[in-house]
Amino acid sequence: MNRWLSSSTLSSTLRWTHQPARYLVVAGTTSLVYLGLVAGGLALGLHYIAAILVAQVITISFAFPAYRHWVFAPGAEWTKDLARFVSVWSSGAVAGLVMTPLLVELAGWPPMLAQVVALVVVSVGSYLSHRFFTFRQVSP
């Protein structure tokens, strides 16, 4: 395997950058995969809400370990981190599920454009929530 693409090289490279930059890389990658899944669902004929829900379920399965390992220092117990992560992720998903239909049904936007806008808006709150709630560092 190319040494520039190995997990350990990527991990050590990301550790040397600032946390917001690491978040942008991981969240950006996660978002592109997520949007690809939504687009795939739409291409298969799913209603946009169904496509969003399927994409959410698939994406969270790799988002948690990626955020925990490469962006934020893991807490002592991964189960507690996971519970907090799911609560933050769910809040963002609900916000997207409210915002997207408003933009599609009321403003007449295409579902993918509405989903991209919702994703950008939710991302700011998501970073802050993960930083100060999900992966917060608790003193012993």
Buried (B, 14 or more C-beta within 10 A) or exposed (E): EEEEEEEEEEEEEBEEEEBEEBBBBBBEBBBEBBBEBBBEBBEEEBEBBBBBBBBBEBBBEEBBEBBBBBBBEEBEEEEEBBEBBBEBBEBBBEBBBEBBBEBBEEEEBEBBEBBBBBBEBBBEEBBEBBBEEBBEEEEE
